[in-house]
Amino acid sequence: MDIKICNKFKDRLLGNCFKNNIKNILCFPKCNSIHTFFMKVSIDVIMLDKNKRVIYIFNNIKPWRIILPKKKVYYTLEYPINTHKYKIKDLIEF
């Protein structure tokens, strides 16, 4: 599955909003919180530190939810639901 790095304002603002089907993994650098406002489907969220080590995993986040800021998070990844197999402390390369 492809990872799209969201560095541009528009990509960070819209993310997976308004999509009926999520096909890519979105990576938000320098992002320690997210919301699922205006999303049509649930997602899985993985939060990494600067070394790309998994420190938080949130599965099946439904639309209209918020994950408040988390300490030590540098990257936030949004996955289509049930498509990742990571655990806390795993290292993710991208």
Beta strands, then each sheet from edge to edge (+ up, - down):
strand 1: 3-5
strand 2: 25-29
strand 3: 34-35
strand 4: 43-48
strand 5: 54-61
strand 6: 66-67
strand 7: 75-80
sheet 1: 1+ 2+ 7- 4+ 5-
sheet 2: 3+ 6-
end
